[in-house]
């Protein structure tokens, strides 16, 4: 929206993760544990309770773990890529800019 007056029609964002982390996160999402809508009372194993929100359950369970303790200096590397496509002086153009940041 900030650049709409300059002809920008679409902006997307992607985040890359380690494959093992992505698979684990995907599994939790497939189970429904990322849902923010309360479950129906019939799904709460016969109790009369309703309003159980799967994401709240997941966060409560994760909260049981002790906080992580850093071991040594973290090794990080990030790459930010911007791909812009459009027209310039009547010609179709694509510009790619990469920013590499590592420690």
C-alpha positions in Angstrom: 0.0 0.0 0.0 2.9 2.3 0.7 4.0 2.1 -2.9 0.6 1.8 -4.6 0.8 5.2 -6.1 4.0 4.1 -7.8 2.3 1.3 -9.7 3.1 -1.6 -7.2 0.3 -4.2 -7.5 1.7 -7.2 -5.6 4.2 -7.8 -2.9 5.0 -11.3 -1.4 7.3 -12.4 1.4 9.0 -15.8 1.9 10.9 -17.2 4.8 13.4 -20.1 4.5 13.9 -22.5 7.3 16.0 -25.6 8.0 14.3 -28.6 6.5 14.0 -30.5 9.8 12.4 -27.5 11.5 10.1 -26.9 8.6 8.9 -30.5 8.7 8.3 -30.5 12.4 6.4 -27.2 12.2 4.4 -28.5 9.2 3.4 -31.6 11.3 2.0 -29.5 14.1 0.1 -27.4 11.6 -1.3 -30.5 9.9 -2.5 -31.8 13.3 -4.4 -28.5 13.8 -2.3 -27.3 16.7 -1.8 -23.9 15.1 -5.6 -23.3 14.9 -6.9 -20.3 16.9 -10.5 -21.3 16.7 -12.0 -23.1 19.8 -12.9 -26.7 19.4 -16.5 -27.9 19.7 -17.4 -29.3 23.1 -18.0 -32.7 21.5 -14.3 -33.0 20.7 -13.1 -32.5 24.3 -13.4 -36.2 25.2 -16.8 -36.2 26.8 -16.3 -33.3 29.2 -18.7 -30.4 29.1 -15.9 -27.9 28.5 -15.8 -26.0 25.3 -13.5 -23.2 24.2 -10.3 -25.2 24.0 -8.1 -23.5 21.5 -5.4 -25.8 20.0 -2.8 -23.1 19.7 -3.2 -22.2 23.4 -2.7 -25.9 24.3 0.5 -26.1 22.1 1.9 -22.9 23.7 1.2 -24.2 27.2 3.0 -27.5 26.4 6.0 -25.7 24.8 6.1 -23.5 27.8 6.9 -26.5 30.0 10.4 -26.7 28.4 13.2 -24.8 30.1 14.4 -21.8 28.1 17.2 -22.5 25.7 20.8 -21.8 26.9 23.2 -20.5 24.2 26.4 -22.5 23.8 29.1 -20.5 22.2 28.8 -17.8 19.6 25.9 -18.4 17.2 26.8 -18.9 13.6 24.3 -17.0 11.4 24.0 -16.2 7.8 21.1 -14.4 6.2 20.3 -13.6 2.6 17.7 -11.1 1.7 16.6 -11.1 -1.9 14.3 -8.6 -3.6 12.9 -9.3 -7.1 11.2 -6.4 -8.8 9.4 -6.9 -12.1 7.6 -4.3 -14.2 8.0 -2.0 -17.2 10.5 0.7 -17.7 10.2 3.0 -20.8 7.8 0.5 -22.3 10.1 -2.6 -21.9 9.5 -5.5 -19.5 12.3 -5.6 -16.9 13.2 -7.6 -13.8 15.7 -6.4 -11.2 17.1 -8.7 -8.5 19.1 -7.4 -5.6 20.7 -9.7 -2.9 22.0 -8.7 0.5 24.3 -11.2 2.2 24.8 -10.8 5.9 26.9 -13.2 8.0 28.7 -13.4 11.2 
